[in-house]
């Protein structure tokens, strides 16, 4: 099959649905602590599908509120601004791409993994005194290039899945071999198309190779969170496990064994709860 060029893919990214305006605004204002609650609630409420999905998340056992949440405003007062912003992002992104157009690609598993990486990124960021909101969002978006490839080239991607299942290569290697391009490069191009910040763009671009010069510290957080999420997904006995991550990134996070054990413990609890969200 003919391989794809980055230019070809970049040209086709314009065919993808764009994110709702309120979501773009959230992404561009992640650093702002004092966003107005009523303004956010009003904007989200104007998008009926987004509101419905956000409220469904809010009422899932994962967030375990004792009161049934019926409005965005109520969700914010019960769960906090940051949590609701994260729910809105998850809801918008998962509703933005068509499902079941590529045989063998599991959208639910994809979003479970993206949310898992987002939560672990947030836990790492907390330890590093890094902005938790930014880390969560980058974790949620880190594999967005994968969705772009699945949406734009479903038939070609089915071959990637088959090659991957042969056990001869990692996901990243299978994409390179079959498509001639990988999801990190496509994610970076999509981040440019959607006007994401440089910090977010670099984290998406560098989450498999965070040691590249100038790629930024956030890429290391996402890279290690991705490694932990994959490890916990493979096996229920994390005590016997090793994480496959870049040594340079690992060292830059300064996590000792005790920190890692606590991190894995917290992440395991989050993952079990994630199973209870109908993404």
C-alpha positions as CSV (number, residue, x, y, z in Angstrom):
1,X,0.0,0.0,0.0
2,X,1.1,3.6,-0.6
3,X,2.4,5.2,2.5
4,X,1.1,8.6,3.8
5,X,3.1,11.8,3.8
6,X,2.7,14.2,6.7
7,X,1.7,16.9,4.2
8,X,-1.1,14.7,2.9
9,X,-2.4,14.0,6.4
10,X,-2.1,17.7,7.4
11,X,-4.2,18.7,4.3
12,X,-6.9,16.2,5.3
13,X,-7.0,17.3,9.0
14,X,-9.2,20.2,7.8
15,X,-12.0,17.6,7.2
16,X,-12.1,16.6,10.8
17,X,-14.9,18.1,13.0
18,X,-13.7,21.1,15.0
19,X,-14.0,21.2,18.7
20,X,-16.9,23.3,20.2
21,X,-16.0,27.0,20.8
22,X,-16.4,26.6,24.6
23,X,-13.8,23.7,24.6
24,X,-11.3,25.7,22.5
25,X,-11.7,28.5,25.1
26,X,-11.1,26.1,28.0
27,X,-8.0,24.8,26.3
28,X,-6.6,28.3,25.7
29,X,-7.3,29.4,29.3
30,X,-5.9,26.4,31.3
31,X,-3.6,28.6,33.2
32,X,-6.3,30.9,34.4
33,X,-7.4,30.1,38.0
34,X,-10.2,32.6,38.3
35,X,-12.5,31.6,35.4
36,X,-16.1,32.7,36.0
37,X,-18.3,29.7,37.0
38,X,-21.5,31.2,35.7
39,X,-19.9,32.1,32.3
40,X,-18.6,28.5,31.8
41,X,-21.9,27.0,32.9
42,X,-23.8,29.2,30.4
43,X,-21.5,28.4,27.5
44,X,-21.5,24.6,28.1
45,X,-25.3,24.6,28.5
46,X,-25.7,26.1,25.0
47,X,-24.4,22.8,23.5
48,X,-27.1,20.2,24.4
49,X,-25.1,17.1,23.5
50,X,-22.1,18.4,25.5
51,X,-24.3,19.2,28.5
52,X,-25.9,15.7,28.4
53,X,-22.6,13.9,28.2
54,X,-21.0,16.1,30.9
55,X,-24.0,15.4,33.3
56,X,-23.8,11.7,32.5
57,X,-20.2,11.7,33.7
58,X,-21.1,13.8,36.8
59,X,-23.7,11.2,37.8
60,X,-21.4,8.2,37.2
61,X,-20.0,6.2,40.2
62,X,-16.6,7.6,39.3
63,X,-17.5,10.9,40.8
64,X,-19.9,9.4,43.4
65,X,-21.9,12.5,44.3
66,X,-24.7,11.6,46.7
67,X,-27.0,14.1,44.9
68,X,-28.2,13.6,41.4
69,X,-26.6,16.4,39.3
70,X,-29.0,18.1,36.9
71,X,-27.2,21.2,35.8
72,X,-23.7,22.3,34.9
73,X,-23.8,25.0,37.6
74,X,-24.7,22.3,40.2
75,X,-21.9,20.1,38.9
76,X,-19.4,22.9,39.4
77,X,-20.5,23.6,42.9
78,X,-20.5,19.9,43.9
79,X,-17.3,18.8,42.1
80,X,-15.3,22.0,41.6
81,X,-14.4,24.0,38.6
82,X,-11.3,22.1,37.6
83,X,-13.1,18.7,37.6
84,X,-16.0,20.0,35.5
85,X,-13.6,21.5,33.0
86,X,-12.0,18.1,32.7
87,X,-15.3,16.4,32.2
88,X,-16.4,18.9,29.6
89,X,-13.1,18.3,27.7
90,X,-13.5,14.5,27.9
91,X,-17.1,14.7,26.8
92,X,-16.3,17.1,23.9
93,X,-13.4,15.1,22.6
94,X,-15.1,11.7,22.8
95,X,-18.1,13.2,20.9
96,X,-16.0,14.8,18.2
97,X,-14.9,11.7,16.3
98,X,-17.1,9.1,14.6
99,X,-17.0,5.6,16.2
100,X,-16.9,2.1,14.8
101,X,-15.6,3.2,11.4
102,X,-12.4,1.2,11.7
103,X,-12.6,-2.5,12.4
104,X,-10.6,-3.6,15.4
105,X,-10.2,-0.2,16.9
106,X,-11.8,0.0,20.3
107,X,-13.0,3.6,21.0
108,X,-14.0,2.8,24.6
109,X,-10.6,1.4,25.3
110,X,-9.0,4.4,23.7
111,X,-10.8,6.9,25.9
112,X,-10.3,4.8,29.0
113,X,-6.5,4.9,28.3
114,X,-6.5,8.6,27.5
115,X,-8.4,9.3,30.8
116,X,-6.0,7.0,32.7
117,X,-3.0,8.9,31.4
118,X,-4.7,12.2,32.2
119,X,-5.2,11.2,35.8
120,X,-1.7,9.8,36.3
121,X,-0.3,12.9,34.7
122,X,-2.2,15.0,37.2
123,X,-0.9,12.9,40.1
124,X,2.7,13.3,38.8
125,X,2.2,17.1,38.3
126,X,0.9,17.4,41.9
127,X,4.2,16.0,43.1
128,X,6.3,18.2,40.8
129,X,4.3,21.4,41.6
130,X,3.4,21.6,37.9
131,X,0.0,22.9,36.8
132,X,-2.3,19.9,37.3
133,X,-5.0,21.2,34.9
134,X,-2.4,21.5,32.0
135,X,-1.0,18.0,32.8
136,X,-4.5,16.4,32.9
137,X,-5.4,18.0,29.6
138,X,-2.2,17.0,27.9
139,X,-2.6,13.5,29.1
140,X,-6.2,13.4,27.7
141,X,-5.0,14.7,24.4
142,X,-1.7,12.8,24.0
143,X,-3.0,10.2,21.5
144,X,-5.3,12.5,19.6
145,X,-3.2,11.8,16.4
146,X,-4.3,8.2,16.7
147,X,-8.0,9.3,16.5
148,X,-7.2,11.5,13.5
149,X,-5.6,8.5,11.6
150,X,-8.5,6.2,12.5
151,X,-11.0,8.7,11.4
152,X,-9.3,9.8,8.1
153,X,-7.8,6.5,7.1
154,X,-9.9,3.7,8.7
155,X,-9.0,1.0,6.1
156,X,-5.3,1.7,6.2
157,X,-5.4,1.7,10.0
158,X,-7.0,-1.7,10.1
159,X,-3.7,-3.0,8.6
160,X,-1.8,-1.3,11.4
161,X,-4.0,-3.1,13.9
162,X,-3.4,-6.5,12.2
163,X,0.3,-5.9,12.0
164,X,0.4,-4.9,15.7
165,X,-1.5,-8.0,16.6
166,X,1.1,-10.2,14.9
167,X,3.3,-9.2,17.9
168,X,6.2,-8.0,15.7
169,X,6.0,-4.3,16.6
170,X,4.8,-1.7,19.1
171,X,1.8,0.5,18.1
172,X,4.3,3.3,17.2
173,X,6.4,0.9,15.0
174,X,3.4,-0.6,13.3
175,X,2.2,2.9,12.2
176,X,5.6,3.8,10.9
177,X,5.9,0.5,9.0
178,X,2.4,0.4,7.5
179,X,1.5,4.1,7.1
180,X,5.0,5.7,7.0
181,X,3.9,8.2,9.7
182,X,3.1,7.9,13.4
183,X,0.3,9.3,15.7
184,X,2.6,11.7,17.6
185,X,3.5,13.5,14.3
186,X,-0.1,13.6,13.3
187,X,-1.1,14.8,16.8
188,X,1.4,17.6,16.5
189,X,-0.1,18.6,13.1
190,X,-3.6,18.5,14.6
191,X,-2.5,20.6,17.6
192,X,-1.2,23.2,15.1
193,X,-4.5,23.0,13.1
194,X,-6.6,23.5,16.3
195,X,-4.3,26.3,17.6
196,X,-3.2,24.6,20.8
197,X,-0.6,26.2,22.9
198,X,3.1,25.4,22.2
199,X,3.3,23.6,25.5
200,X,0.4,21.3,24.6
201,X,1.7,20.8,21.1
202,X,5.2,19.8,22.2
203,X,3.7,17.4,24.9
204,X,1.6,15.6,22.2
205,X,4.5,15.6,19.7
206,X,7.1,14.3,22.2
207,X,5.2,11.9,24.4
208,X,7.0,8.9,22.9
209,X,10.4,10.6,22.6
210,X,10.5,13.2,25.4
211,X,14.3,13.5,25.3
212,X,14.4,15.6,22.1
213,X,15.9,19.0,22.7
214,X,13.4,21.8,23.4
215,X,10.4,19.5,23.7
216,X,9.6,20.6,27.3
217,X,9.1,19.0,30.7
218,X,5.4,18.3,30.2
219,X,6.3,15.6,27.5
220,X,8.3,13.8,30.2
221,X,5.3,13.8,32.6
222,X,3.0,12.4,29.8
223,X,5.6,9.9,28.7
224,X,5.9,8.4,32.3
225,X,2.2,8.6,32.9
226,X,1.6,6.7,29.6
227,X,4.1,4.0,30.7
228,X,2.4,3.6,34.1
229,X,-1.1,3.5,32.5
230,X,0.1,0.8,30.0
231,X,1.7,-1.2,32.8
232,X,-1.4,-1.1,35.0
233,X,-3.6,-2.1,32.1
234,X,-1.5,-5.2,31.4
235,X,-1.6,-6.8,34.8
236,X,-3.4,-6.5,38.1
237,X,-0.3,-7.2,40.1
238,X,1.8,-4.0,39.8
239,X,4.3,-5.2,42.4
240,X,5.9,-7.5,39.8
241,X,6.0,-5.0,37.0
242,X,8.5,-2.8,35.3
243,X,7.6,0.4,33.5
244,X,9.2,0.9,30.1
245,X,10.0,4.6,29.9
246,X,13.0,6.8,28.9
247,X,15.6,6.9,31.7
248,X,16.2,10.6,31.1
249,X,12.5,11.4,31.5
250,X,12.3,9.2,34.5
251,X,15.3,10.8,36.2
252,X,14.0,14.3,35.4
253,X,10.8,13.6,37.4
254,X,12.9,12.7,40.4
255,X,10.5,9.9,41.6
256,X,12.0,7.5,44.1
257,X,10.6,4.0,44.7
258,X,8.4,5.2,47.5
259,X,6.9,7.9,45.4
260,X,6.3,5.5,42.5
261,X,4.6,2.9,44.8
262,X,2.2,5.6,46.1
263,X,1.6,6.9,42.6
264,X,0.8,3.4,41.4
265,X,-1.5,2.8,44.4
266,X,-3.4,6.0,43.7
267,X,-3.5,5.3,40.0
268,X,-4.9,1.8,40.5
269,X,-7.8,3.1,42.6
270,X,-8.5,5.7,39.8
271,X,-8.4,3.0,37.1
272,X,-10.9,0.8,38.9
273,X,-13.2,3.8,39.2
274,X,-12.6,4.6,35.5
275,X,-14.3,1.3,34.6
276,X,-17.5,2.8,36.1
277,X,-17.7,5.7,33.6
278,X,-19.6,5.0,30.4
279,X,-17.2,6.9,28.1
